[in-house]
């Protein structure tokens, strides 16, 4: 590493992955003075995506300030929207009026709910893309005097939101719509528990359906029927920012940055991609985005950058899934333990113990970040199934 000029590392996106990368890099190099880490995000409050279904029902959650989370690491925080990346000039445009230069870029802009495929969703449905979006839904739910709330999408986000809304608003009829059955990828024991919990909460599940149009007061289905709705929450599918493709980075069919084994862009090795923004191939296929996998990608990208700057080869990223925890209201949950390829094992945790487990997993990032800030240069920590796993990095 050049000791006379500071190497500029710019991290865009302060989700679980981006924040992990920034803290890991800055904490490890704060005493050297030869590397500067800057983190860019539209908000100075961290979006705790794992709790947005709680925010959507008016529950108070922690107010996590990003500059405070970075305090003591030496990393700088810039608030603003990333509007363009110029890989030739090595600059990132912020809010269309500021340019930040980088020597190394960590691209972690993440994903949002894909509202484009179905006409009317953008105008007539709520999403859980941000704390502000979830708060809008919470306000709407308090103003509905009876009626039906439709959840479009039967994946994990839809399941958690449906259960939370049904529990907090028993006066409302909650309908969960999806092409597939909720928990279809789980072991039969876990799926049976999930189905029973939704039934107990009064959630009406309709599987094998496709939404073709959304109007202000109803959802139209492919079979010609419709459902009158006082509010609709859309959770079906995700999309990533088009900025990576526009910048000329090699992306996959979903717009995610294609990386090598060290999480570098295959077309621009001075760019690392992490979290939902990256198409990271493992032995079992391309990883899907979760907090469980996002934080490790951020940490590994940081370690890869430090190895490259030290003139060494970065190590390949290896990740195996461990569990799928699903909230079913505040005091109930199901935890499906998995094989590394995310296929279900027979081991399942349910009920109050599962709810406590899910809470421990949800809260784990903050203890992890605190430990990272004190971490010596020999290792990194991230939560893994409610525990902490140390990942060694050779110097």
Secondary structure as GFF3:
##gff-version 3
##sequence-region A 1 395
A	DSSP	beta_strand	7	12	.	.	.	ID=ss1
A	DSSP	alpha_helix	16	29	.	.	.	ID=ss2
A	DSSP	beta_strand	35	41	.	.	.	ID=ss3
A	DSSP	three_ten_helix	49	51	.	.	.	ID=ss4
A	DSSP	alpha_helix	52	55	.	.	.	ID=ss5
A	DSSP	alpha_helix	66	70	.	.	.	ID=ss6
A	DSSP	beta_strand	76	79	.	.	.	ID=ss7
A	DSSP	beta_strand	82	86	.	.	.	ID=ss8
A	DSSP	beta_strand	91	94	.	.	.	ID=ss9
A	DSSP	beta_strand	98	101	.	.	.	ID=ss10
A	DSSP	beta_strand	104	107	.	.	.	ID=ss11
A	DSSP	beta_strand	111	113	.	.	.	ID=ss12
A	DSSP	alpha_helix	121	124	.	.	.	ID=ss13
A	DSSP	alpha_helix	131	142	.	.	.	ID=ss14
A	DSSP	beta_strand	148	152	.	.	.	ID=ss15
A	DSSP	alpha_helix	156	168	.	.	.	ID=ss16
A	DSSP	beta_strand	173	178	.	.	.	ID=ss17
A	DSSP	alpha_helix	188	200	.	.	.	ID=ss18
A	DSSP	beta_strand	204	207	.	.	.	ID=ss19
A	DSSP	beta_strand	211	215	.	.	.	ID=ss20
A	DSSP	beta_strand	218	221	.	.	.	ID=ss21
A	DSSP	beta_strand	226	228	.	.	.	ID=ss22
A	DSSP	beta_strand	231	234	.	.	.	ID=ss23
A	DSSP	beta_strand	238	240	.	.	.	ID=ss24
A	DSSP	alpha_helix	243	246	.	.	.	ID=ss25
A	DSSP	beta_strand	257	258	.	.	.	ID=ss26
A	DSSP	beta_strand	271	273	.	.	.	ID=ss27
A	DSSP	three_ten_helix	275	277	.	.	.	ID=ss28
A	DSSP	beta_strand	278	279	.	.	.	ID=ss29
A	DSSP	beta_strand	281	282	.	.	.	ID=ss30
A	DSSP	beta_strand	285	286	.	.	.	ID=ss31
A	DSSP	alpha_helix	291	309	.	.	.	ID=ss32
A	DSSP	beta_strand	323	327	.	.	.	ID=ss33
A	DSSP	beta_strand	333	338	.	.	.	ID=ss34
A	DSSP	beta_strand	344	350	.	.	.	ID=ss35
A	DSSP	alpha_helix	351	373	.	.	.	ID=ss36
A	DSSP	beta_strand	379	384	.	.	.	ID=ss37
A	DSSP	beta_strand	387	392	.	.	.	ID=ss38
###
